[in-house]
Amino acid sequence: METALKAWPTMCRAYISSQFNNQERDMHQLIYLVGLIVVILAILSFFGLR
């Protein structure tokens, strides 16, 4: 059981990487990065630091 739990993240990564080709993965990374920047700017503007 413990071995299966340790292998779970590796299996998930293998499944996810097999579902997306490089172009789709790049697009998802870009969307994630833009979203992260928007969240950081929202937090900074909330505290008046922007």
N, C-alpha and C positions, 0 to 999 in steps of 0.2 A: 504493500500500500504506500509506504513512504517513498519508494523508488518511483512509483507512478506519479506521485505528487511533485517530485523533483523534476520529472521529465515533462510535466504539463506545459510550462512556459515554452520549452523548445518545440513541442508539438504544435502549440498555438502559433508561434512564429512561422513554422514551416507551412502550416495551413494558410495563414494570411499571405505569406509571400507567394505561395502558389496560386492564390486567387487574383492577384494583381500583376500586371506586367509593369515594366519600368516606368512607362509614361504615366500610367494611372497612379503609381506609387509616388512619383514626383509631384503630381497634381495634388494628391492628398497631403503631402508634406508642405506644399506651398499654402494650401488652405489652412492647415494647422498653424503655420508660422504667422500668417496674416491674422488669424483669430487670436493668437497669443499676443501679438502686438496691439491689437484693439483692446484686449482685456487689460494689458499693462497701461495703456494710455487712459483707459477709463478709471483705473485705480489712481493713477497719478493726478488726473483732473479732479477726482473726488477729494483728494487731499490738497488740492490747489498747487501742485508742483509742476504743472505743465503750463 
